[in-house]
Amino acid sequence: MNEMQNEINELKEFLADLKADRLAVKQKEKAEAWTKYVSLTVVIIAVIAAVAAQWSGKYGGRVQMDQLQASDDWSFYQAKSIKQHLDESALVQLLQTANTNSPPVAAQIKKLAANVTRYDSEKADVQAEAKDLEKKRDEASARGGRMGLAVSILSVSIATASICTVTKKKPLWFVAMLMAAVAVMEMVTAWVG
């Protein structure tokens, strides 16, 4: 009977230990339930980072296109300047050497003078367009820079949240969310301009 009582006592102790272990596991799961939210936060931050990277690329492409178009316009401006200079030189030469009373020479002088005036007007238009493209380029560059900064901050935020999950340090999660919020503000600032 004593032996039976010992076995029952051992069984009771085993059941008590089992219950204690289950309770400890449940308490640990409950205490670490917040880590599920950290994982969800990491996914959300990663999606936001992907959007920011896309927009950063868009602005980078816009910078390149505007720069190319502005360079084309400045080349066109230079071509107009060269043509104007050639016509001015021809006009000066005609005025110095030719008989200005001759109708064909007078017609040529009139044509060259009209060309010089036209080139001034065309150069002003081309210059205005080139400066507008440069302004757009600079704006896109600034926006792209802010978006690139947001991507960097979001990447650090993801790393911080990941470290938080490994080390089980809840304050790191708050730091990661704070950094993500700063990055989102940078993105909004880039969009709004």
C-alpha positions in Angstrom: 0.0 0.0 0.0 2.9 2.3 0.8 4.3 1.7 -2.7 1.0 2.5 -4.3 0.8 5.7 -2.2 4.3 6.6 -3.4 3.3 6.1 -7.0 0.2 8.2 -6.6 2.2 10.9 -5.0 4.8 10.8 -7.9 1.9 10.9 -10.4 0.4 13.9 -8.6 3.8 15.6 -8.6 4.2 14.8 -12.3 0.8 16.3 -13.1 1.6 19.4 -11.0 4.9 19.8 -12.8 3.1 19.3 -16.2 0.5 21.9 -15.2 3.2 24.3 -14.1 5.1 23.8 -17.4 1.9 24.4 -19.4 1.2 27.5 -17.4 4.7 28.8 -17.9 4.5 28.2 -21.7 1.1 30.0 -21.8 2.5 32.9 -19.8 5.6 33.1 -22.0 3.4 33.0 -25.1 1.2 35.7 -23.6 4.2 37.8 -22.6 5.7 37.5 -26.1 2.4 37.9 -28.0 3.6 41.4 -29.0 6.2 39.9 -31.2 3.5 38.9 -33.7 2.7 42.6 -34.0 6.4 43.3 -34.6 6.3 40.9 -37.5 3.3 42.6 -38.9 5.0 45.9 -38.5 8.0 44.7 -40.4 5.8 43.6 -43.3 4.0 47.0 -43.4 7.3 48.9 -43.2 8.7 46.7 -46.0 5.7 47.5 -48.2 6.1 51.2 -47.5 9.8 51.0 -48.3 9.0 49.3 -51.6 6.6 52.2 -52.5 9.3 54.7 -51.5 11.9 53.0 -53.7 9.6 53.0 -56.7 8.9 56.7 -56.3 12.6 57.4 -55.8 13.3 55.6 -59.1 10.5 57.6 -60.7 12.1 60.9 -59.6 15.5 59.7 -60.7 14.2 58.9 -64.2 12.5 62.3 -64.3 15.8 64.0 -63.4 17.6 62.2 -66.3 14.8 63.0 -68.8 14.6 66.6 -67.9 18.4 67.0 -68.0 18.6 65.4 -71.4 15.8 67.6 -72.7 17.4 70.7 -71.2 20.8 69.8 -72.7 19.0 69.4 -76.1 17.4 72.8 -75.7 20.7 74.4 -74.8 22.3 72.8 -77.9 19.5 74.2 -80.0 20.1 77.6 -78.3 23.8 77.5 -79.3 22.9 76.5 -82.8 20.6 79.5 -83.1 23.4 81.7 -81.6 25.9 80.4 -84.2 23.4 81.1 -87.1 22.7 84.5 -85.7 26.4 85.3 -85.4 26.9 84.1 -89.0 24.0 86.3 -90.3 25.3 89.3 -88.3 28.8 88.8 -89.8 27.4 88.5 -93.3 25.2 91.6 -92.7 28.3 93.7 -91.5 30.3 92.5 -94.5 27.5 93.4 -96.9 27.1 96.8 -95.3 30.8 97.5 -95.6 31.6 96.1 -99.0 28.4 96.0 -101.1 26.4 98.6 -102.9 23.5 99.0 -100.5 21.5 100.9 -103.2 21.3 97.7 -105.3 17.9 96.0 -105.0 19.3 92.5 -104.6 21.8 93.6 -102.0 19.1 95.6 -100.2 16.8 92.5 -100.2 19.7 90.4 -98.8 20.4 93.0 -96.1 16.7 93.1 -95.2 16.6 89.2 -95.0 19.7 89.0 -92.9 18.4 91.7 -90.5 15.1 89.9 -90.2 16.9 86.6 -89.5 19.0 88.3 -86.7 15.8 89.6 -85.1 14.0 86.2 -85.5 17.0 84.4 -83.9 16.8 86.7 -80.9 13.1 85.8 -80.4 13.7 82.1 -81.0 16.7 82.0 -78.6 14.6 83.6 -75.9 11.9 80.9 -76.3 14.4 78.1 -76.3 16.2 79.6 -73.3 12.9 79.9 -71.3 12.1 76.2 -72.1 15.5 75.0 -71.1 15.4 76.9 -67.8 11.9 75.5 -67.1 13.3 72.0 -67.7 16.2 72.7 -65.4 13.8 73.8 -62.7 11.7 70.6 -63.1 15.0 68.6 -63.0 16.1 70.3 -59.8 12.6 69.8 -58.2 12.6 66.1 -59.2 16.2 65.7 -57.8 15.1 67.2 -54.5 12.1 65.0 -54.3 14.1 61.9 -55.2 16.7 62.7 -52.6 14.0 62.9 -49.9 12.5 59.7 -51.1 15.9 58.0 -51.1 16.4 59.2 -47.5 13.0 57.7 -46.6 14.0 54.3 -48.1 17.2 54.4 -46.0 15.4 55.2 -42.8 12.8 52.5 -43.5 15.6 49.9 -44.1 17.1 50.8 -40.7 13.6 50.6 -39.2 13.1 47.1 -40.5 16.5 46.1 -39.2 15.7 47.5 -35.7 12.4 45.7 -35.6 14.1 42.5 -36.6 16.7 42.9 -33.8 13.8 43.6 -31.5 12.2 40.2 -32.3 15.5 38.4 -31.7 16.4 40.1 -28.5 12.9 40.4 -27.2 13.5 44.1 -26.3 10.1 45.8 -26.7 11.6 49.4 -26.7 13.4 48.6 -30.0 10.0 48.0 -31.6 8.9 51.5 -30.6 12.1 52.9 -31.9 11.5 51.1 -35.2 8.0 52.5 -35.5 9.2 56.0 -34.7 11.8 55.7 -37.5 9.2 54.4 -39.9 6.9 57.4 -39.0 9.8 59.8 -39.7 10.4 58.1 -43.0 6.7 58.3 -43.9 6.9 62.0 -43.2 9.8 62.4 -45.5 7.8 60.6 -48.2 4.9 62.9 -47.8 7.2 65.9 -47.9 8.7 64.6 -51.1 5.2 64.0 -52.6 3.8 67.4 -51.6 7.0 69.1 -52.6 
